[in-house]
């Protein structure tokens, strides 16, 4: 499979970078050793990581569906935005915090792994698009239902965000299957 | 019973998924996205029942906002979950965390059914008033959050323990 070979090449390249030495150094951190030596520690932090993205993705989906006019159309856009915006950023915070713990729990498997870095790339894009999207919804919320103009890009943003977070989740699952 | 799981695993569907390099992780990915959507949607309803979020929107409105998404995502989780199960049926059936996960799923379903059969009948009295939410509704919301969190946790532990039980 061509993709498999490409990923393998990327891993070979990652092996020539200082990431190897750095990840080996992190492997000696007391936190890493503690996480590695307690059987339930990693699955518990993985569950927290999944619950964080559930809050974030659920909120993004419901706000996105409202933007697309497919859900909660009897609620004002201002109220819908106020309901979900704080939970999206709270979710991002919990996601990143639990993600850092997971990164430390298996430093080599993550840092010397092309899929991990692809996931990080997708994550940065998803957070950037979220910043723009939430800013645009906020700016147009008050006039959303009375003067529906200039909404095409916001609607496109809603779809793009849902797809982007799915790509991030797929990356998370495939870290375990990288050909290393 | 044992032979049922063995024959499921040996079916064309089971062996196709098990022997493919990419099918199992692809179905797993869809399973994760589905469960994340189920938990995300259900949490919105649970947090409203607890009076924590969506405080200025009717409980019945939040129910309408979240139920279609919950059911569509749950259907996807069940289909993908069954496909994963078929490919390694015997390993799952001897895994205690898988059996606990199925038990928790049943409890989450019973909790929801009991809530809709009894507590939901009087929703008109507390639909828009946070202070009037009955303890039974709050308990149902809290129990749902706990059950679903544990379902996610068991799902993760299965990933570390599949194949160590016989």
Interface residues (C-beta under 8 A of the other chain):
Chain A: X1 X39 X40 X42 X43 X44 X46 X47 X50 X51 X53 X54 X55 X56 X57 X58 X59 X61 X62 X65 X71 X72 X74 X75 X79 X83 X87 X166 X169 X170 X172 X173 X174 X176 X177
Chain B: X21 X25 X28 X29 X32 X33 X35 X36 X37 X39 X40 X41 X43 X44 X53 X54 X56 X57 X61 X64 X65 X66 X68 X69 X149 X152 X153 X155 X156 X157 X159 X160
